[in-house]
Amino acid sequence: MPSKQALQQKTKEVEEITNLIKGYSIIGIASLQKVRAAQLQEFKRNLADKVYMRVLKNTLIKLAIENCKERPDLKKLEEHVKGSNVFMFTNLNPFKLSLILQRGKVKTTAKSGDVAAFDVIVPAGNTGQPPGPIISQLNAVGLPTRIESGSVWINKDTLVVRKGEQINERLASMLSKLGIKPVEAGLALTVAFDDGLIVTEEQLRLDIDATKHDVESAYAESFALSLSISYPTKENMATLIQ
C-alpha cells in the first residue's frame, strides 16, 4: 500500500501538471530514446524562455488530462502517451518547435540495431591501422583493402549501409574504429497537441529546401504566364514595356 506521504506527493504533482496543461496552448511529446542526459539539459537551457520541458510519468499525465474536464479534446492525446518521453509545454508554433529540435541533433556512434540516419559511405584512404585482424574485419563488412607503407588502406569509397537500414554489431564496431558516426541523436517531436488538433511526427517533418524550391518554381511559372498573356503587375511591368 502506498504511504499517505506518497499519495500526497502524487496528488501535488498531478495538480502541477494540470496547471501546465491549462497554461499552455501546445503540448509536445518527444521520445527519450537515444537522447543523452547532457543533450536534454542543453535543450532545456536553450529553450527555457520558450518551452517548459519535463520528464513525467505517463500515468500522471493521463490523470492530469482527466482533471481538465473543460477540455475534452485532450483525450485525443492519451493514445500517444506511451514509452519514455519528455513533455513540452509551450505557446510556440509546433512546426517551429519541431525545426528547432531537428537542428539540435548531433551525430553519434552506432550500436547494434541502430538505424542509419543517412547513406554511410566509407571513404577510400589510410585507416591508420597496422596489418592484422583489421583486414579481415574490414573485408567482412564489404570494404576492399590493401597494405601500403605499413598501414591498411581502403581501396575505394564504399557504401556500407543505406539510410533507414539497421546497422549490425560487426558494422557498428568497424564504423566506430574508423571514427564514423552514422546515427543522429537528439529530441524529435512524436506528436503535438495544438489547441484541440493532433499533429503527428510525419506532419511535423518539414523539408524547408523543398518548400523553398516549390515557391520559387511557382513564382517563376506565374511570372512567365503573366508575360505570355500581357497581364501587367508591378513585378513584370518593366519587362512588358521592354
N, C-alpha and C positions, 0 to 999 in steps of 0.2 A: 504493500500500500504506500502510495506517495505521501510524504510528510506534509503537514499543513504549510510549512515554510515553502516547500517546493511548489505546492499548488498556488500559493500567493504570488510567487515569483513568475509562474507560468501565466497567471491571470494578468499580472502587470505587463508582461511582455506582449501578450495578445492585445492589450489596450494600446500600447505604444505603436504596434503595427497597424492597428485600426486607424489611429490618428494619422499615420503616414499615408495610408491609402486614401484617406479623406482629404489630405492636404496637398496632394499632387494629382495632376491630370494624366500623367503617364506612369505606368508600372512596367518595367522591363525585367525579363528573366534571362540570365546568361549562365551557361554551363560552366562549372569549375573544373571540368575535365581538362587536363594538360595545362592548367594555369598555375604558375608558380606563386607562392605567397608574396614574394617581393614584387612581382608584377601587379598583383591585386592591390597591394599597398600603394604602389606608384599611381595606379589608375585613381584610387580614392583621393590621393593628394592633388593630382592634376585636375580632377573634376569636382573637387569639394564645393566649389561655388555654384555648380550647376546640377550636380547629381548626388543624391544620398545613396550610398551603397551599403548593403548589409547582408551577411550570410545568415540565413534564417532556416529554421526547421520547417519543412513543408506542412506539417500538421498545424503549426502555429499560424502560418499564412492562411490556411483554409479556415481556421477558427475565426481569424480576423475578417475574412471575407463574409462569413456567416453573420458577423456583427454589423456589417454595412447593409442593413435591411433596405435603406433608401436607394441603394444602387444594385438592384437585382441583376444587372447586366454583368457584374463582376463574376458571376457564376461561370461565365464563358472561360474565365482564366483558370479555373480549377483543374481542368483536364490537362493543362500544360505544366502544372506544378508537380514535377516528379524528378527524381535524381538529385544530385548535389548541385546547388545553384547559389548564385549571388543575385539578390533582388535589388533593382534600381528604381528609385523614386525621383521623378523629375518633371519639369514642365517643358523640357527641350523637345523639339520635333523628333520622333523616334528614328526617322531616316538619318537625321543629322547625328544623333547619338550612335547609331549603327556605324556610320562612316568614321566617327572619332575612334571608336573601339577597333575598327578594322585597321586603321592606320597605326594603331598602337601595338600591333602584333610583331613578334620577333621570331627569327628563325632559330631552331634548336636541333640538337642531335636526335636521331631516331632510336626508338626501341622496337623490339619485335612486335608486329601487329599494328604499328603506326601507319597512317595513310600519308602518302607523299603529297605535299602542298603544290608541287609543280613537277614538270618533267625533269628528272635528275640526269644530267649528262656529266659524266666524269671526264675531265679534260685530259688530253694527252700531255705527257711530261714526266718529270722526275718525281717519284714518290718520296724520295729521301730515305727509303728503306734499303738495308743491305740484302743481298740474295739470301734466300732461306725459305721457310714455310710461307712467307708472304706471297711468293709466286703462285703457289697452288691455291691460296686463298683468293687472290685476285682473279685467277683463271676460273675459279668456281662460280664467281658472280658475273662471268662473261667479259672480263677485262683482259685484252691481249697485252702481253708483256714482253720485255726484252731486258737484258742486263747491259748496262753501259757505264763505264767509269766507276765500277764498284757499287752501283745503285740499280734498283729495279725501276724501270721506266714503263709507263703505259703508252702503247704504240699509237693510239688514235682516240679522238673524242668518242665516247661510248654512252649510249642511252641505257641506263640500268633499271629504271623504273619510271612508269608514266604517272602523271598527275591523277590522283584518286585511287591508285593501286596500293595494296598493302605491302609493307616492307618486312621481309622475313628476317629472322635473327642473324643469319650469316651476312646478309647485305647491310643490315643496320650496323653490325660490328665493323665491317670494312669501311663504310662511309664515315664512321666515327674516326677511324685511324687516319683517313685521308683528310679529315677536317671539314667534311661536307655536312651541312645542316639542312636536311630536306623537309623538316616538319615546322609548321607555324604554330606558335604558342601564344595564347592571349585570350581575351574575352570576346565573345561574339553573341549578340542577342539571338536567342532561340525563338523568342516571341515578345511582342509588346502589346499592352492593353492601352489603347488611346481613346479615352472618353467613350467607352462602350464598343469600340471596334478592336477586334483581334487582328494584329498584323504579324504574319508568320516570318520565319527566318528567310525563306525564299523570296518573299515580297520585299523584305528589308534590304536584300542584297542588291545594291545599285552598281551599275557599270558606268561611271562618270564619263570616261573617254568615249564609250559607245554612244551615250546620250548626247554628248557634245558634238560628235560626228553627225548624228541624226539631225540635230538642229541646224548645223552648218549646211548639210545637204538640202534640207527643206528650204532654207533661205536662198541658196543658190538656184534651186529649181523655181522658186517663186519669183525671184528676180528675172530669170530668163523668160518666164511666162509673161510677166508684166511688159517686158520689152517686145515680145512677139505679138502682143495684142495692142501695143502702144497705150498702155494704161499708165498715166502719169502718177508718180509718187515722189516724195522728197528724196528718196533714195536713188531713183533712176532718172530723175529729170535731166541731169547733166548729160547722161549717156543718150537719152532720147533726142535732146537738142543736137548733139553731135551727129 
